[in-house]
Every structure is written in structure tokens, then in C-alpha cells.
Amino acid sequence: SVATPEETIVLLTALRAVVVCTGSSAAVPDMPGIAEARVWTNRTATDTSKVPARLAIIGGGAVGVEMATAWQGLGSAVTLIARESRLLPKFEEFAGDLVGASLKEAGVDVRHNTTVTSMRRPSPSGPVTLFLDDHSEVEADEVLVAVGRVPLTGDIGLNTIGLTPGSWLDVDDTCRVRGVEGGWLYAAGDVNHRALLTHQGKYQARIVGNAIAAQAAGQALDTSLWGRHAATADIHALPQVVFTDPEVATVGLSAEQARRDGRKIRVVDVDMSSAVMGARLYADDYLGQARMVLDSATDRVLGMTFVGSGVTELLHSATIAVAGQVPVSRLWHAVPPFPTISEVWLRLLEALQAGEQM
């Protein structure tokens, strides 16, 4: 049953399946004064034409550091308040360190290990005062909250099929929702909480479409690892970009994630600033670092992280290496053109070889 804007109820019959793609919205924490503060979310921050003189950003993840980069560049005096001891805590540690150093150099006031306890905005057009757990205060003209996402499933009738309204939809690798009798419900995109990224939502849509079409044709599903009907990349080859200065581009597992999974790994690091001629030609005083995480048992790439100007264009080659499970022996034959930033691949392989010979 679907309600139109005019409140007319339309009954639809799905012959094959229903796919929920309602997405997510910014999480706004429940704290004293936050309603009267009228905080920004990522949607507001990317859809406004007024530059606040002072902007406070709560959250040290990808959205927080991206918005700090953008608004400091547009002329705001930005205070970035992060609960963790480092920025970008889900990424390799050096990524957060390099981005944090760059933000501080640009003039951003970065506060680590700090939590906002309450806010106050007495006048609708006046400043906002943020009260922090270290007993300090920050005054800003606007406040941007970037502390996570919540699913948009509160009003779509999940209770009528035994699911909890407002919850993330738990799915299998075909993106079929678990716990629904008959197996007719799928969820793609943010709402299934597998990978909250636009490009992964598109990828999941292709997987779901293939799965529904195959079942309609009476075909068996291929749900094996990297099979046609399994969203394997969500887990093993997830590409992510953080649009900061320097940029952060990563795919697959970080070293910490791989160790947590119990894998025996080798980690190879290269300072792009000194080792990659193409990087030095790309920009004066180039600052960047790259890391390759290898599975010691298979000699295949589990994860890659690049930090530096222009590295986002390197990411798809890394994604192919991870998703294609390319062994290091074959990567030696993938020759990077001179002099480009992509020579970082050769420097990583050379560093790996030098480590093996020690």
C-alpha cells in the first residue's frame, strides 16, 4: 500500500520482489540545546550559499574532515571537535595524521578526545555556544553535526512484516532481507548498512537486479565469493575516497582490520614525497604516503591506502588488484608510465622485495 502526496492509497502487486532503497539521513545526537541550535547536517552544509564566519564541526570522520577542508577554504574559521584521539579512525593511522596536520596548517582548530555535552543559542540569529566535556566552550555562528547515519525506514511499514521500524535492514550477500517469509524483500544502498557509499549502492543495485532476474528465469543463483549474485566487494574490495587536502583513497582491508581478522600479513609503506618522481612533478612540496597490505599466504593484495594530491585517480587500479586477487608476481609486469604518480606501485614492489632480501 502506497500513499500519494494527496493521501490516496494505491495498492500495488509485486510479481517478483520489492527492493527498499530509502537510504539514510544524518544522525543528530540527543543533547541539551541541540534543537534550539538548529544544527547543520551534511545536506545543509553542501546546500547553502552563506559562509559563516565561525563554523564548529562535530565529528572527526570522513564527512567532518571533508567539510572542515571545504569551509576553511571558503573563509570560515573552523573548529573541528573529534571524540577520538585521531582523525579518520577507521582508516590507516597515517591518513588521519596527514589530513590532521594539513587542516591545522590551514588554520583549523582541531580538538581531539573531546565531546560536546550541550549547546545554547538564545537568539535564533545569534551565535551558538558549545559546552565541552573538558569544561571549555566554543562559540560559533553555525554548528555542523557529522557523527554518523540513521536508516530511513521508520515509516515504510516494516512492522507489518515483522521487522522493526527505524532499523537497518539485515541482508545476505545477494542483498535479500533476512527474516521475511517468502524471501521477496531486498534492500540496496545505505539502508542495508553494508557500505554507506553512493558507488556501493549502485553496485548492490546491479547485484540485486541480476539476482531477481535470474530467479524469474528459474536459474540458480551464484552466491559464491565474487559470484554474479553476491555483493562480495562490499566486504573485500570496498573503495573509499575522502576529499580532503591531501586526498585519502583506500580499498580493501587496512593492516589493523586484516590482523583483527586473524590474517598473517606483510605491510609495505612508501613515502611518496621522496620516492615517486611523478609526485614531485605533480606538485611542489608534494606530501603523501602509500601502504600495501599483502596476504602472506597467497601473496595477493588485501588492501591499499594512498594519501596525497591526485591519488584518487590511482584508486581504481588498486581496486582491480584487490578484486582481481592479483598476485604480486603479476603486478611486477604491470608497468607504470614514467613520470607519473602511478610509479608508486613500482616503489611499493621494490620496497617489498628489499624487505624480503633483508
N, C-alpha and C positions, 0 to 999 in steps of 0.2 A: 504494500500500500504506500503510495507516494502522494504527499500533499503539495499542491501547486502554490505559488505565491498568493493566489486568491482563496486558498484553503479548500479547494476542491480536491477530493480524494480520488486518485486514479489507481485502478487495480491493474497490475502488470503480471504476466506469467512468463517466468524464465524457463526456456525449454532445456537449457544445458547447465547454466551456472549463474551465480551472482558474484560480482567482484566488487569489494569495497576499496575505494581509493580516495578516502576523505581526508587523508593527510594528517598534519599535526599543527599545533599552534604553540607559541612561546609559553613556557611555564612562568607564572608570576607567583612568587612565594607569598605566603600569608604572613604579613608582619605589620606591626602598628604603623599607621600613617601612609601605607603604600597606596591606598585608594585615593586619598586627597593629593598625593604627589603626582598622580596621572603619569605614570612612568611610560617610557617608550619601550617597544619591543623591536626586534629586528625588522618587522614590517614597517613600523613608524620611521625607524632610522634610515631606511632606504627609500622612503616615500615622502620626504619633507624637503622644502626649499629654504628653510630658515636655519642658519648656522648659529647655534647657541654659543654665547661667549665662554661658558664653562659647562662641560659635559662630564658627568660621572657614569662610569660603566661598571656594572656588577657582573663578574664572571670572567675567568681567565682562559676559557676555551676558544674554539675557532671563531665563533661569532664575536666574542668580546675583543679579541686581538685584531680581527679584521675591521671592526667598527672603530677601534681606537686608532688604527692606522689611517682610516679614511677621514675621520672627523678631525684628528690632529692636523692632517694635511689640508683640510678645508678651513682651518683657522680657529677651531675650538681649543681651549685649554682643557685637556682630557686627564681625568683621574681614573685609573683602572684598578678596581678592587677585586683581588683574587683570593679565594679561600685557601687554595693550595700553596705549597712552598715554591712552585714554579708554574710558568705559563704552559699551556698546551700539555697538560699532564698525561693525556692518552697517546702522545707521540714520543719519539725518541727524545731523551733529555736535552740533547744539544739543539734541537729545534726550538724548544721553548727558551733556551738560554740565548740563542742568536736573535730571535724575534724580540725578546725582552730587552736585550741590550740596544737594539735598534730603536725600539719605542722610547726608551729612556733618553737616548741620544737626540731623538726628535723632540723631546720635551714632555713626554707623557709621564705623569706621576704614577708609578706602578707600586701598589701596596700588596705585599704577599701575606699569607697566613692571616687574613683579615676577613671578618664577617660583618655585614650590615645588620644591626639589630632592630632599627626603627628609622622612620623618616618623618619630617614635618614640613608642610607647605601651607602656612597660614593664609597666604593670599594666592588666589588662582593664577595670577600673573607674576607672582613673586618667585624668589629662589626657593630651592629645596635644601633642607639641612639633613644630612645623613649622619646617624649616630653609629659608631663602630664599636666592636667588642673590645678594642684596646683603649676605650674611653676617649678617643679623639673624634673630631667631627669634620665633615667635608661639606662645603656649600657649593651648590651647582645650580645652573639655570634649567637643566633638564637631566633626567636620570634614565639610562638605558639598562634594562634587565636582560641578561643573556646567560641564564643558568640552566637551560635545558628545554625540553619539549614535552607536550602532553598530547595524547591522541584525540582526534575529533570524532569520537564515537559515542558521545553522551546522548544524542537524540535521534539515533537511527534505528531504534527498536531492537537492540541486542537482547534485551530482556525477554523478548518473545520467542527467542530460540535458545534460551538457557545460558546466555553469556552476560557478562557484567557491563552495563553501560559505562562509558568513560574509560574502558580498559584498552590496553594494547591487544591486538589480535594475534594469538599464538598460532603460528603456521608451520607446516613441514617444508621440505626443500622445494616442493612444487608451488608453494605459497597457498596451499589449501588450509583453511582454518580448522584447527583441531577441535574436537568435541561437538561438532554439528552433525546430527544424524543425516545420513544420506550423502555426506561429503560434497554438497553443492556450493558451499561458500568459500570464496577465495579472498585474499587481501594482498594488495600490492602497494608499494611505496611506504612512506613513513609509518602508516598505521600498523604495519606488522612489526615494527621496531627492530628489523634486521639490520638496516643500514639507512640512516636518515639523510640521504643524499639524492638529489634530483636524478642524476645519471643512473643510480641503482634502481630507482623507481621505474625508469624506462626499461632497464634490463629485466626486472621482475615482470613487467607487463609482457615482454616477449616470451618469457618462460611460461607465464600463466596462459597466454594465448595459444602457445604450442600445445600445452597440456590439455586444455579444453578441446581444441580441435582434434587432437589425437584420440581422446576418449569418444568424441562424437563420431569418429570414423571407425570406432571399435578396435583401435590399435593399443597395444601395451605401452605403458609409459616407461621411458628410460630415465630412471631416477638415480643411476649410478653417479659416482663422483665425476663431475664435468659432463654428465649426460645431458641430452637435449631438453629434458624436462626437470632439471634440478638447478636451482639458483646457487650453484657452488661458489661463484665469485663473491657473493656476499660474505662468505666466511674466509676464503683462502686468497682472494685476489682483489680486495676492495681498494680502489684508487681514491685518494682524497687530496684536495688542494686547499691550502689556507692562503688567501690572497692578502698577504702582508708584504712588508719590505724589510728583509728579504722574504721571498715566497717559500712556502713549505709544500713539498709534494711527496706523497708516500703511498705505497701499495703493499698489501700483504701484511706479514707479521713484523712487529718490532722485536728487538732482541729480548726485551722483557716478556712480551707475550709468548714468544717461542719457548723460552725457558720455563715459563709458567705451564705451558702445555707438556712439559717433560721432554722436549726435543733436545738432542745434542747438536749444538750449532757452532759455526765459526762466524765471527763478526769482522768485517773489513771496513776500515774508515779511511777516507781520503780528504785532505784539506784542499778544497777546490781553489782556494785563493792562491796557493803557491804551486800546485801540481798540474793544473789544467791551463794550458796556454790559451785555449779558446775562451775561457772565463776571463782571463786578464785582458783579452782583446775586446770582450763583450762590454766591459765597463771598467773605468778607472777604480782603483781601490776595491776590487771585487771581493766580497765576503761570502763564503759558502762552505758547505761540508756535505759529504755523501757517505752513506752507510749501506753496505750489502750484508744481509743475513742469509747464511747458507746452511742447509741441512747437511750435517757431516756424514750421514749415512748414504745419501743419494747424490751429493754434490750439486743439488739444484737450489735455485734461488727461492727463499721463503718470503723475503721482504726487502724493500728498497726505500730509502729516505734520502731526499735531496733538499738542501736548503740553500737558496741563493737567487739572484736575479735570473729570470728566464728559465728556471728549472721546471716550471710546469709543462713545458713542451718536451721535456725528457720523460715525463711520466708514462706515456703510453708504451714506449719501448720497454720500460720496466714492467708494466702490466702484462705485456705479451710474454716477457721472460718468466714471470711468475705463473700466469695462467697456462702457458705452454709447457711449464715444467722443464725449461731448457737447462741442460746440464752445463756446467762451467766449461767443459771441454769444447762444446759447440760455440759458446759465447766468444771464445778466442777467435773464431772465424767471422764474427760479426764486426767488421772493420769500421770504426768511427772516422768520418772525414776530418781532415786537418785543415784549418784550426777552428774547431767548434767546441762548444761546451760538452757535446756528447763524448768527447775524448775522456770524460770522467770514467766511462765504462772501462777503457783500456787501463787507466790508472788504478782502478779497483782490482782488476785482474792481476796487474803487476804486483800490487801490494799483497794480494792473496798468495801469489807464487813466492814472493820474497819471504813471507811468513812461513810457508811450508818448508823452505830451504834452510831456515834458521835452526 
